[in-house]
Amino acid sequence: MPSHGIEWCDCGQHHILDRDTVLHMANGVVQYPEWMTHEEVIDTAMDLWNYIAVCKFFLMAIRASAIAVNGRQSPKYPFERGLEIVAHFSKTWQGCPEEICTSVRDREN
């Protein structure tokens, strides 16, 4: 799927988001490699985008990607489907529409 959103990497090199990149990010987050919980999908996307906190718009966009890829948001997904949700989100994320946005979810580390 071609990207339709803002670039996930801001280094200026226009990196293509591929499975290996998403897999690398997921490996640092996922506890059981056959599944990804919805929370692990969120955490993987946060790591990919280098976010330490996210707003409701980020969470709504993750939910929309889960619905697009999986048909609905679920508590957990088969691992490959979780990767696809992160990739879909990352290729469609337009950023937060609010000029000043309040975090609703902080990274728990």
Contacts in CASP RR format, 6 or more apart in sequence:
PFRMAT RR
TARGET T0000
AUTHOR 0000-0000-0000
METHOD contacts of the structure
MODEL  1
MPSHGIEWCDCGQHHILDRDTVLHMANGVVQYPEWMTHEEVIDTAMDLWN
YIAVCKFFLMAIRASAIAVNGRQSPKYPFERGLEIVAHFSKTWQGCPEEI
CTSVRDREN
1 87 0 8 1.000
1 88 0 8 1.000
1 91 0 8 1.000
2 91 0 8 1.000
3 17 0 8 1.000
3 90 0 8 1.000
3 91 0 8 1.000
3 92 0 8 1.000
4 91 0 8 1.000
4 92 0 8 1.000
5 91 0 8 1.000
5 92 0 8 1.000
5 93 0 8 1.000
5 94 0 8 1.000
5 95 0 8 1.000
6 93 0 8 1.000
6 94 0 8 1.000
6 95 0 8 1.000
7 14 0 8 1.000
7 15 0 8 1.000
8 15 0 8 1.000
8 17 0 8 1.000
8 48 0 8 1.000
8 49 0 8 1.000
8 90 0 8 1.000
8 93 0 8 1.000
9 15 0 8 1.000
15 21 0 8 1.000
17 87 0 8 1.000
17 90 0 8 1.000
17 91 0 8 1.000
19 83 0 8 1.000
19 87 0 8 1.000
21 48 0 8 1.000
22 44 0 8 1.000
22 48 0 8 1.000
22 83 0 8 1.000
22 86 0 8 1.000
22 87 0 8 1.000
22 90 0 8 1.000
23 83 0 8 1.000
25 44 0 8 1.000
25 47 0 8 1.000
25 48 0 8 1.000
25 86 0 8 1.000
26 36 0 8 1.000
26 40 0 8 1.000
26 44 0 8 1.000
26 79 0 8 1.000
26 82 0 8 1.000
26 83 0 8 1.000
26 86 0 8 1.000
28 47 0 8 1.000
29 40 0 8 1.000
29 43 0 8 1.000
29 44 0 8 1.000
29 47 0 8 1.000
30 36 0 8 1.000
30 40 0 8 1.000
30 44 0 8 1.000
30 79 0 8 1.000
31 37 0 8 1.000
31 40 0 8 1.000
33 79 0 8 1.000
34 78 0 8 1.000
34 79 0 8 1.000
35 76 0 8 1.000
35 77 0 8 1.000
35 78 0 8 1.000
35 79 0 8 1.000
36 44 0 8 1.000
36 76 0 8 1.000
36 77 0 8 1.000
36 78 0 8 1.000
36 79 0 8 1.000
36 81 0 8 1.000
36 82 0 8 1.000
36 83 0 8 1.000
36 85 0 8 1.000
37 75 0 8 1.000
37 76 0 8 1.000
37 77 0 8 1.000
38 62 0 8 1.000
38 66 0 8 1.000
38 73 0 8 1.000
38 74 0 8 1.000
38 75 0 8 1.000
38 76 0 8 1.000
38 77 0 8 1.000
41 62 0 8 1.000
41 66 0 8 1.000
41 77 0 8 1.000
41 82 0 8 1.000
41 85 0 8 1.000
41 86 0 8 1.000
42 54 0 8 1.000
42 59 0 8 1.000
42 62 0 8 1.000
42 105 0 8 1.000
43 107 0 8 1.000
44 82 0 8 1.000
44 83 0 8 1.000
44 86 0 8 1.000
45 58 0 8 1.000
45 62 0 8 1.000
45 86 0 8 1.000
45 89 0 8 1.000
45 90 0 8 1.000
46 52 0 8 1.000
46 54 0 8 1.000
46 107 0 8 1.000
48 86 0 8 1.000
48 90 0 8 1.000
49 90 0 8 1.000
49 93 0 8 1.000
51 58 0 8 1.000
51 107 0 8 1.000
52 106 0 8 1.000
52 107 0 8 1.000
53 103 0 8 1.000
53 105 0 8 1.000
53 106 0 8 1.000
53 107 0 8 1.000
54 103 0 8 1.000
54 104 0 8 1.000
54 105 0 8 1.000
55 96 0 8 1.000
55 98 0 8 1.000
55 101 0 8 1.000
55 102 0 8 1.000
55 103 0 8 1.000
55 104 0 8 1.000
56 104 0 8 1.000
57 95 0 8 1.000
57 96 0 8 1.000
57 97 0 8 1.000
57 98 0 8 1.000
57 101 0 8 1.000
58 93 0 8 1.000
58 95 0 8 1.000
58 96 0 8 1.000
58 105 0 8 1.000
59 104 0 8 1.000
59 105 0 8 1.000
61 89 0 8 1.000
61 92 0 8 1.000
61 93 0 8 1.000
61 94 0 8 1.000
61 95 0 8 1.000
62 85 0 8 1.000
62 89 0 8 1.000
63 73 0 8 1.000
64 92 0 8 1.000
65 85 0 8 1.000
65 86 0 8 1.000
65 88 0 8 1.000
65 89 0 8 1.000
65 92 0 8 1.000
66 72 0 8 1.000
66 73 0 8 1.000
66 74 0 8 1.000
66 77 0 8 1.000
66 85 0 8 1.000
67 73 0 8 1.000
68 88 0 8 1.000
69 81 0 8 1.000
69 82 0 8 1.000
69 84 0 8 1.000
69 85 0 8 1.000
69 88 0 8 1.000
70 77 0 8 1.000
70 81 0 8 1.000
70 82 0 8 1.000
70 85 0 8 1.000
77 85 0 8 1.000
END
